[in-house]
Amino acid sequence: MKKQVLVIGLDRFGASLAKTLVNIGHEVLAVDIDEKKVQSVAPQVTRSVQADATDEVTLKTLGVSNFDVAIVSIEAAIQNSVLSTILLKRLGVPFVVARASNDLHGAILEKIGADKVVYPEREMGSRVAHELMLRDVLDYIPVYYNYGVSKLATPPHSVGQTLSELGLGREGKWGLAVLLIQRGKEVIVTPDRAEMVKQGDVLIVAGGDDKLEQFLHETD
């Protein structure tokens, strides 16, 4: 369902987020106090405006209460991030996502009513670390401490074996759940453990980081 999304703060993360939201079908108003940043994203979003998101009158003028989601991605000034989040909730935005730079910042945002707090730098660091240390990991999303969802290139020695033979699945020895297999243009969701792995398959698995590392090392 198409949503009306407000993105405040157009540094690299905010700008990328705004463009991606448009690409997947949502309408985005991108806001920043820096005119150059506003102009740089203008061709790729629904609408962009140079404005001070810490000013209540300005936010009312932008009609923020009409948006389904607001994302506060103000990078440098923590006080501006906090004030903007407070105003958005006061003005009736139903769901506010706020970016935090550290745990204290995140705790403050939660206290003042942010519906979701994200730590993009921390999450990106975790993803890159896993991709560097485990060569078959194409992408990684942390879920909890030492637990995540990984996108894996099929290890060469796994081709021709079933998920069961590889010890994958909830009952397997690795404790790694296979959520789906991407096979060319085909996507197999929650595959049966009798499913055979083929050359070129991409596996999406969930489980503990230690088990994932052991599995990949065994199949090297």
C-alpha positions as CSV (number, residue, x, y, z in Angstrom):
1,M,0.0,0.0,0.0
2,K,1.4,3.4,-1.0
3,K,2.2,5.6,2.0
4,Q,2.9,9.3,2.5
5,V,6.3,9.5,4.0
6,L,8.2,12.6,5.4
7,V,12.0,12.3,5.5
8,I,13.7,15.0,7.6
9,G,17.5,15.2,7.2
10,L,19.1,14.6,3.9
11,D,22.6,13.4,4.6
12,R,23.7,10.2,2.9
13,F,21.5,8.0,4.9
14,G,18.4,10.2,4.7
15,A,18.8,10.9,1.0
16,S,19.3,7.2,0.2
17,L,16.3,6.3,2.3
18,A,14.1,8.9,0.6
19,K,15.1,7.7,-2.9
20,T,14.6,4.1,-2.0
21,L,11.1,4.8,-0.6
22,V,10.1,6.4,-3.9
23,N,11.6,3.6,-5.9
24,I,9.4,1.0,-4.0
25,G,6.2,3.0,-4.6
26,H,5.7,5.5,-1.8
27,E,5.3,9.3,-2.0
28,V,8.1,11.2,-0.2
29,L,8.5,14.7,1.0
30,A,12.2,15.3,1.7
31,V,13.1,18.2,4.0
32,D,16.4,19.7,5.1
33,I,17.6,23.1,6.3
34,D,20.5,22.9,3.7
35,E,19.2,24.1,0.3
36,K,22.0,22.2,-1.6
37,K,20.9,18.9,-0.1
38,V,17.3,19.6,-0.9
39,Q,18.2,20.4,-4.5
40,S,20.4,17.3,-4.9
41,V,17.5,14.9,-4.1
42,A,14.7,16.9,-5.8
43,P,14.7,15.0,-9.1
44,Q,14.4,11.7,-7.3
45,V,11.6,12.3,-4.7
46,T,8.0,13.3,-4.9
47,R,8.7,16.8,-3.4
48,S,11.6,18.4,-1.6
49,V,11.6,21.5,0.6
50,Q,14.2,23.6,2.4
51,A,12.8,24.1,5.9
52,D,13.7,24.2,9.6
53,A,12.1,21.0,11.0
54,T,12.6,22.3,14.6
55,D,10.0,25.0,14.0
56,E,6.5,24.0,14.9
57,V,4.8,26.6,12.6
58,T,6.9,25.4,9.6
59,L,5.9,21.8,10.3
60,K,2.2,22.8,10.5
61,T,2.6,24.6,7.1
62,L,4.1,21.5,5.6
63,G,1.0,19.5,6.7
64,V,3.0,16.9,8.6
65,S,-0.1,15.5,10.3
66,N,-1.3,14.2,6.9
67,F,1.7,11.9,6.6
68,D,1.6,8.2,7.5
69,V,5.2,8.0,8.6
70,A,7.9,10.6,9.5
71,I,11.6,9.7,9.5
72,V,13.9,12.0,11.5
73,S,17.4,11.5,10.1
74,I,19.1,14.6,11.4
75,E,22.8,13.6,11.7
76,A,24.8,16.2,13.6
77,A,22.7,18.1,16.1
78,I,21.1,15.7,18.7
79,Q,19.0,18.5,20.2
80,N,17.5,19.2,16.7
81,S,16.7,15.5,16.3
82,V,15.0,15.4,19.7
83,L,13.0,18.6,19.1
84,S,11.8,17.6,15.7
85,T,10.7,14.2,17.0
86,I,8.7,15.8,19.9
87,L,7.0,18.2,17.5
88,L,6.1,15.5,15.0
89,K,4.4,13.4,17.7
90,R,2.7,16.6,19.1
91,L,1.3,17.4,15.7
92,G,-0.2,13.9,15.3
93,V,2.1,12.0,13.0
94,P,1.0,8.4,13.7
95,F,4.4,6.7,13.3
96,V,7.8,8.5,13.8
97,V,11.1,6.7,13.1
98,A,14.1,8.5,14.6
99,R,17.8,7.9,13.8
100,A,20.1,7.7,16.9
101,S,23.9,8.2,16.9
102,N,24.4,6.4,20.2
103,D,22.6,4.6,23.1
104,L,22.0,7.7,25.1
105,H,20.5,9.5,22.1
106,G,18.4,6.4,21.4
107,A,17.1,6.3,25.0
108,I,16.1,9.9,24.8
109,L,14.2,9.4,21.6
110,E,12.3,6.5,23.0
111,K,11.5,8.5,26.1
112,I,10.0,11.4,24.1
113,G,7.8,9.1,22.1
114,A,9.6,7.9,18.9
115,D,7.8,4.8,17.7
116,K,11.0,3.2,16.4
117,V,14.7,4.1,16.9
118,V,17.3,3.0,14.3
119,Y,21.1,3.0,14.5
120,P,22.2,2.9,10.8
121,E,25.9,3.3,11.4
122,R,26.0,0.4,14.0
123,E,23.9,-1.8,11.8
124,M,26.0,-1.1,8.7
125,G,29.2,-1.9,10.7
126,S,27.8,-5.3,11.7
127,R,26.7,-6.1,8.1
128,V,30.1,-5.1,6.7
129,A,32.0,-7.1,9.4
130,H,30.1,-10.3,8.5
131,E,30.5,-9.8,4.8
132,L,34.3,-9.3,5.3
133,M,34.9,-12.2,7.6
134,L,32.6,-14.7,5.9
135,R,33.2,-14.7,2.2
136,D,30.0,-16.5,1.2
137,V,27.8,-13.9,3.1
138,L,26.4,-11.5,0.4
139,D,24.4,-9.5,2.9
140,Y,23.5,-9.6,6.6
141,I,20.8,-8.1,8.7
142,P,21.4,-8.2,12.5
143,V,18.3,-9.2,14.5
144,Y,19.6,-9.6,18.0
145,Y,23.1,-9.9,19.6
146,N,25.0,-12.5,17.6
147,Y,21.9,-13.5,15.7
148,G,20.8,-12.4,12.3
149,V,19.5,-13.1,8.8
150,S,22.1,-13.8,6.1
151,K,22.1,-14.0,2.3
152,L,24.5,-16.7,1.2
153,A,26.1,-17.6,-2.0
154,T,25.7,-21.4,-2.3
155,P,29.0,-23.0,-1.1
156,P,30.4,-25.1,-4.0
157,H,30.4,-28.4,-2.0
158,S,26.7,-27.9,-1.1
159,V,25.5,-28.3,-4.7
160,G,23.6,-31.5,-5.3
161,Q,22.8,-32.0,-1.6
162,T,19.5,-31.6,0.1
163,L,19.0,-29.1,2.9
164,S,18.6,-32.1,5.2
165,E,21.9,-33.6,4.1
166,L,23.6,-30.2,4.8
167,G,22.2,-30.1,8.3
168,L,20.0,-27.1,7.6
169,G,16.5,-26.4,8.8
170,R,15.0,-26.2,12.3
171,E,15.9,-29.9,12.9
172,G,19.3,-29.7,11.4
173,K,22.5,-29.8,13.4
174,W,23.4,-26.1,12.7
175,G,20.1,-24.6,14.0
176,L,20.0,-22.5,10.8
177,A,16.5,-22.0,9.4
178,V,16.3,-21.6,5.6
179,L,13.7,-18.9,5.0
180,L,13.9,-19.0,1.2
181,I,15.9,-20.0,-1.8
182,Q,16.4,-17.7,-4.7
183,R,16.9,-19.7,-7.9
184,G,17.2,-17.4,-10.9
185,K,13.8,-15.6,-11.1
186,E,12.1,-18.3,-8.9
187,V,11.8,-17.8,-5.2
188,I,11.1,-20.9,-3.0
189,V,9.7,-19.7,0.4
190,T,10.3,-21.9,3.5
191,P,11.7,-24.8,1.4
192,D,11.2,-28.4,2.4
193,R,14.3,-30.0,3.9
194,A,14.2,-32.4,1.0
195,E,14.9,-29.5,-1.4
196,M,18.1,-30.0,-3.3
197,V,20.6,-27.1,-3.6
198,K,21.5,-26.3,-7.1
199,Q,24.3,-24.3,-8.7
200,G,23.7,-20.6,-8.5
201,D,21.2,-20.8,-5.7
202,V,21.1,-18.0,-3.1
203,L,20.0,-19.0,0.4
204,I,18.4,-16.7,3.0
205,V,19.0,-18.2,6.4
206,A,18.4,-17.2,10.0
207,G,20.3,-18.3,13.0
208,G,23.2,-17.7,15.3
209,D,26.4,-16.1,14.0
210,D,28.6,-18.8,15.5
211,K,26.6,-21.6,13.8
212,L,26.6,-19.8,10.5
213,E,30.4,-19.5,10.7
214,Q,30.8,-23.2,11.5
215,F,28.5,-24.2,8.7
216,L,30.4,-22.1,6.1
217,H,33.8,-23.3,7.3
218,E,32.7,-26.9,7.1
219,T,31.5,-26.4,3.5
220,D,34.6,-24.6,2.3
